[in-house]
Amino acid sequence: MYPLYENINLNTYETLFGYYTLGFIQYHRPDLFIIDIRLKNRSWDIPHDMANYDWLESKIQLGLSQGRSVVIIPEDEHVVFAVNTQLTTILNNYVNSPVYWITMLDSLAQQVYRERHQFRIKILELPWLLLNECLTYYLVANTATNFMPNDQNYNFFCLIGNTASRHKGNLARELHNRCLSSHGLITVNKNCSIDADLLEFCQVNQEVVYDPSINPDYPMIARQTNVNGTWVSQNVKNYLYIDQQYHHIPLAINPETITSAFKSTEKSIWPILLGKLFLIYGRPGSMAWIQRFYDIDITSFANIAYDAIPGFDSNKIRLNRMIDDNRDLIRNAKDIQTQLQPQLECARWTLGRNLYKFFVSQLEFIP
């Protein structure tokens, strides 16, 4: 039913809602009725009023009336942050029907839906967005060739985007407080409000990586730019930029979007796609999630005991452990990268393969 990984041709598929992987589902599973909850471009608002899900019942009924299984896909899943009793009631009416909530949250994070939202509907993990990032990046990776030479003296880089997210600024501060900032490059985004203390040891990104939206029908995480015949997101365009600017820096220390139960985002995969060593500071289990699809044993280069420390209240403890337990990596990443270079290069290209294998196996759970 599904092509072998090496036989995937993205041009076969429409970019449904801006994503090849959703077009893949539509192409290979025409028996599924897809309902999307998607973001407006460059906005946290969505076309469907999150306070009113009157539209949803009729769509579910339409799909079922056609004899098809219904899959409901929240595009960016920020619905997880706001409980809506109407949404819960509608979904729970279909506990015994072929209706599925398709999520990018892993089984642990899904407890937010089960416990806080009281969803009883069938829930299926499907990392369709990150697979889309991998598949499209692979087709354009060779366009990043003009590598900057001025990063030879750094062991790590830490790109802090939105400093309004407190945990991101705290990551930069803790690296500095432990006298490690001199071993790497820490940057902040000039488009965000920057605390004065960060300017003492962070560089300010002078270039705005994201262009204004090219395709206003889709958000930046969907199709935006056509590179050599492939539609890529602004994220993928950003990977190419990062590769050119920081190609020779071996270690990426990345803050995830948030530190509470949520999906893994592009921040967790682009270091792998660029062949970097990495430390991810996010929710508990962030590194464990990556390991599921990564062909290198992360413990061969990093101490990830911090990753298993549970609870939102443990953020500072988890951050301190991440840094303290990995001082040698942060100071001497170049030596470790040299040893692992062949494996790192190989793992760049197998991440997508492993995600695809899981993606297909999950689709097969839907009768």
matplotlib code that plots the C-alpha trace (Angstrom):
import matplotlib.pyplot as plt

x = [0.0, 2.8, 6.0, 9.4, 11.3, 13.8, 11.0, 9.2, 8.7, 7.3, 6.1, 3.5, 1.7, -0.3, 0.8, -2.4, -2.8, 0.8, 2.3, 3.5, 3.0, -0.7, -1.0, 0.7, -2.1, -4.8, -3.1, -2.5, -5.5, -8.5, -10.6, -9.7, -11.7, -9.2, -10.4, -7.8, -7.5, -4.9, -3.3, -3.7, -0.4, 1.9, -0.7, -1.7, -5.3, -6.9, -9.7, -11.9, -13.0, -11.5, -14.4, -16.9, -16.7, -20.2, -18.5, -16.9, -19.9, -21.2, -17.7, -17.4, -20.9, -20.1, -17.0, -18.8, -21.8, -19.3, -18.2, -14.8, -12.7, -12.3, -9.0, -8.8, -5.5, -4.7, -1.9, 0.0, -1.7, -2.0, -5.5, -3.7, -3.3, -7.0, -9.7, -12.9, -15.8, -17.7, -14.7, -14.4, -18.1, -18.2, -15.2, -16.4, -19.6, -17.4, -15.6, -17.0, -16.8, -13.9, -12.9, -9.2, -7.5, -4.1, -1.5, 2.3, 2.4, 4.0, 2.1, 3.4, 2.4, -0.9, -2.0, -2.8, -5.6, -6.7, -6.5, -6.9, -9.2, -10.9, -10.7, -11.9, -11.6, -9.0, -5.7, -2.8, 0.7, 1.8, 4.9, 3.7, 5.1, 8.7, 8.7, 7.7, 10.6, 13.0, 11.8, 11.8, 15.2, 16.9, 15.9, 17.4, 20.3, 22.9, 22.0, 23.8, 27.4, 28.7, 29.9, 31.2, 34.8, 34.6, 33.2, 36.3, 36.9, 33.5, 32.7, 28.9, 26.3, 23.0, 20.5, 18.0, 15.0, 12.1, 13.5, 10.0, 10.1, 11.8, 13.4, 15.3, 16.9, 17.6, 19.5, 21.8, 22.3, 23.2, 25.8, 27.3, 27.0, 28.9, 31.7, 30.9, 29.7, 33.3, 33.5, 30.6, 28.4, 25.1, 22.8, 19.5, 17.0, 17.0, 13.3, 12.5, 12.8, 16.2, 17.1, 20.1, 22.1, 21.9, 23.6, 26.7, 27.5, 25.1, 25.5, 22.5, 21.4, 21.7, 19.8, 16.2, 16.1, 12.4, 11.2, 7.7, 5.3, 5.5, 2.3, -0.3, -2.5, -0.1, 1.8, 5.6, 5.8, 4.1, 5.0, 6.5, 9.4, 10.1, 13.7, 14.7, 11.1, 10.5, 8.1, 9.9, 8.8, 10.5, 11.9, 13.8, 15.0, 16.3, 18.2, 20.0, 20.9, 22.1, 24.2, 26.0, 26.5, 27.6, 28.7, 31.9, 30.5, 30.1, 27.5, 24.0, 22.5, 18.8, 15.9, 12.6, 9.5, 8.2, 9.2, 5.8, 4.1, 4.0, 5.3, 8.9, 9.4, 11.9, 14.2, 14.8, 15.6, 17.6, 20.8, 20.6, 19.8, 22.9, 25.1, 25.6, 26.0, 23.2, 21.6, 17.9, 16.4, 12.7, 10.0, 11.0, 11.7, 12.7, 16.0, 14.2, 11.8, 14.7, 16.4, 13.4, 14.3, 18.1, 20.6, 23.3, 23.2, 23.0, 24.8, 27.9, 28.4, 26.0, 24.9, 21.1, 20.1, 18.7, 16.1, 14.3, 13.7, 9.9, 7.7, 7.2, 8.5, 11.8, 12.8, 15.7, 16.9, 16.8, 18.6, 21.4, 21.9, 22.0, 24.8, 26.7, 26.7, 27.8, 30.6, 33.2, 31.0, 30.3, 34.0, 35.5, 32.8, 35.2, 37.2, 34.0, 32.6, 35.8, 35.4, 31.7, 31.8, 31.0, 28.1, 26.8, 26.9, 25.0, 22.4, 21.5, 19.9, 18.4, 16.4, 13.7, 13.8, 13.1, 10.3, 8.8, 8.8, 7.0, 4.6, 3.5, 3.2, 0.9, -1.3, -1.8, -3.5, -6.4, -8.6]
y = [0.0, 2.4, 2.9, 1.9, 4.8, 4.9, 5.0, 8.0, 10.7, 13.9, 15.2, 12.4, 14.1, 17.3, 19.5, 19.1, 22.1, 22.9, 19.5, 16.6, 14.1, 15.0, 14.7, 11.3, 10.2, 11.5, 9.7, 6.3, 6.3, 7.7, 5.7, 8.3, 11.5, 14.2, 17.1, 19.7, 22.3, 24.6, 27.9, 31.1, 32.3, 34.1, 33.9, 31.9, 32.2, 29.5, 29.6, 27.5, 29.5, 27.6, 28.8, 27.3, 23.9, 23.8, 23.1, 19.9, 17.7, 18.1, 17.4, 14.2, 13.1, 13.8, 11.6, 8.7, 9.0, 8.2, 5.1, 6.4, 6.5, 10.1, 11.5, 14.9, 16.6, 19.7, 21.3, 22.9, 21.4, 24.5, 23.3, 21.2, 24.4, 25.3, 22.9, 23.2, 21.2, 21.4, 19.9, 17.1, 16.4, 16.1, 13.8, 11.6, 10.9, 8.9, 6.6, 3.6, 5.0, 5.0, 8.5, 9.3, 12.2, 12.4, 13.9, 14.6, 14.2, 11.0, 8.6, 10.4, 13.9, 12.5, 12.3, 16.0, 15.1, 12.1, 13.7, 17.4, 17.4, 14.1, 12.8, 9.2, 9.2, 7.0, 8.9, 8.1, 9.5, 10.5, 12.7, 13.9, 17.4, 16.4, 13.8, 16.5, 18.6, 15.7, 14.7, 18.2, 19.1, 16.1, 17.3, 20.8, 20.1, 20.3, 23.9, 25.0, 25.3, 28.7, 27.9, 30.7, 30.3, 32.3, 29.6, 27.5, 28.4, 27.5, 24.2, 24.9, 27.2, 28.1, 30.0, 31.7, 32.8, 34.2, 35.4, 36.0, 32.3, 32.4, 29.0, 30.0, 33.0, 30.8, 28.3, 31.1, 32.5, 29.1, 28.4, 31.8, 31.4, 28.1, 29.9, 28.0, 30.8, 31.5, 28.0, 28.7, 31.2, 32.2, 34.4, 36.1, 37.4, 41.2, 41.1, 40.1, 42.1, 41.2, 41.5, 43.7, 41.0, 38.7, 41.3, 41.0, 37.5, 36.9, 38.1, 39.6, 38.1, 40.9, 39.1, 38.2, 34.6, 34.3, 36.2, 37.7, 34.9, 34.0, 31.9, 33.5, 30.4, 28.6, 29.2, 29.4, 25.8, 24.7, 25.2, 28.6, 28.5, 26.4, 25.3, 23.2, 22.0, 21.2, 23.2, 23.9, 25.6, 28.6, 26.2, 24.2, 27.4, 28.2, 24.9, 25.9, 29.3, 27.7, 25.2, 27.9, 30.2, 27.6, 24.6, 24.0, 24.2, 20.6, 21.0, 22.5, 23.3, 23.9, 25.1, 23.5, 25.5, 24.9, 22.7, 21.2, 18.3, 19.0, 17.7, 17.7, 20.4, 21.2, 22.4, 18.8, 17.5, 20.1, 19.4, 15.8, 16.9, 19.1, 16.4, 18.0, 16.7, 18.1, 18.7, 19.6, 21.4, 21.0, 18.9, 15.8, 13.0, 15.3, 13.4, 10.0, 11.0, 11.7, 8.5, 6.5, 7.6, 8.3, 5.7, 6.8, 6.0, 9.5, 8.3, 7.8, 11.5, 13.0, 12.3, 12.4, 11.5, 15.0, 14.2, 11.7, 14.2, 14.6, 17.5, 21.1, 22.3, 20.5, 22.7, 24.4, 21.2, 19.6, 22.5, 22.5, 18.7, 19.0, 21.5, 20.1, 16.5, 17.6, 20.0, 17.9, 17.7, 21.5, 22.3, 19.6, 18.8, 19.0, 16.0, 13.9, 15.0, 13.9, 10.4, 10.1, 12.0, 8.9, 8.0, 11.5, 11.9, 8.6, 9.4, 12.6, 10.6, 7.8, 10.0, 10.5, 6.8, 5.9, 8.5, 7.2, 3.6, 4.7, 6.9, 4.1, 1.6, 4.0, 4.6, 0.8, 0.9, 2.7, 0.1]
z = [0.0, 0.9, -1.1, 0.2, 1.7, -1.1, -3.7, -2.2, -4.8, -3.2, -6.6, -6.5, -3.7, -3.3, -0.4, 1.5, 3.8, 2.8, 3.7, 1.5, 4.3, 4.6, 0.9, 1.2, 3.6, 1.2, -1.7, -0.1, 2.2, 0.3, 2.8, 5.4, 5.8, 7.0, 9.2, 9.9, 12.6, 11.2, 12.0, 10.0, 8.5, 11.0, 13.7, 16.7, 15.7, 13.7, 11.1, 13.4, 16.4, 19.4, 21.5, 19.1, 17.6, 16.0, 12.6, 13.8, 14.3, 10.8, 9.3, 11.3, 10.3, 6.6, 6.8, 8.5, 6.1, 3.3, 5.0, 5.8, 9.0, 10.2, 11.3, 13.0, 12.8, 15.0, 13.0, 15.8, 18.7, 20.8, 21.5, 24.2, 26.3, 26.4, 27.6, 25.6, 27.0, 23.6, 21.8, 24.4, 24.3, 20.6, 20.4, 23.2, 21.3, 18.8, 21.2, 19.5, 16.0, 13.5, 14.6, 15.5, 17.1, 15.3, 17.5, 17.3, 21.1, 22.4, 24.7, 27.8, 26.6, 25.4, 29.1, 28.8, 26.5, 28.6, 32.0, 31.5, 28.5, 29.4, 25.8, 25.5, 21.7, 20.0, 19.9, 17.5, 17.5, 14.0, 13.6, 10.2, 10.5, 11.4, 8.7, 6.2, 7.4, 6.9, 3.5, 2.1, 3.7, 2.1, -1.4, -0.9, 1.6, -1.2, -1.8, 1.4, 0.2, 1.1, 4.6, 6.7, 7.9, 11.1, 13.5, 13.9, 17.5, 18.9, 20.5, 20.6, 19.5, 21.2, 19.2, 21.5, 19.5, 21.4, 24.7, 26.0, 26.7, 30.1, 29.9, 26.8, 28.4, 31.5, 29.3, 28.1, 31.6, 33.1, 30.4, 31.3, 35.0, 34.8, 32.9, 29.7, 27.4, 26.3, 24.8, 22.3, 20.5, 22.1, 20.0, 20.6, 18.0, 17.6, 16.7, 20.3, 23.5, 25.0, 28.7, 29.3, 31.1, 28.0, 25.9, 28.1, 26.6, 23.7, 20.1, 18.5, 15.2, 12.7, 9.9, 9.9, 8.7, 7.9, 4.9, 4.8, 4.0, 0.4, 0.4, 2.7, 2.6, 4.8, 8.1, 8.1, 9.1, 5.9, 2.2, 1.6, -0.8, -3.8, -4.0, -7.0, -7.4, -3.7, -1.5, 1.8, 5.0, 6.4, 9.0, 6.3, 4.8, 8.2, 8.4, 5.2, 6.7, 10.0, 8.1, 6.1, 9.2, 11.7, 9.6, 11.5, 15.1, 16.4, 19.2, 19.2, 22.6, 21.8, 23.9, 22.8, 22.4, 25.9, 28.9, 29.7, 28.0, 24.2, 20.9, 19.8, 17.2, 14.5, 17.3, 18.2, 14.8, 12.8, 14.8, 13.6, 10.0, 10.1, 11.5, 14.9, 18.4, 20.5, 23.9, 24.0, 26.9, 26.8, 28.4, 30.4, 27.8, 25.0, 24.4, 24.8, 22.1, 19.7, 20.5, 19.2, 15.7, 15.9, 14.9, 17.3, 21.0, 22.5, 25.6, 23.5, 23.5, 26.1, 29.7, 29.4, 33.0, 33.2, 30.6, 32.9, 35.7, 35.8, 36.3, 35.2, 38.6, 38.0, 35.0, 36.8, 38.2, 34.8, 33.2, 35.9, 35.5, 31.7, 31.9, 34.9, 33.6, 30.1, 30.9, 29.1, 26.0, 26.0, 26.4, 24.1, 21.5, 18.6, 19.8, 20.3, 16.9, 15.2, 16.7, 15.7, 12.4, 10.1, 12.4, 12.6, 8.8, 8.3, 11.0, 9.2, 6.4, 8.4, 10.7, 8.0, 7.2, 10.8, 11.1, 8.0, 9.2, 12.4, 10.4, 8.2, 11.0, 12.8, 9.8, 9.6, 13.0, 11.3, 9.7]

ax = plt.figure().add_subplot(projection="3d")
ax.plot(x, y, z, "-o")
ax.set_aspect("equal")
plt.show()
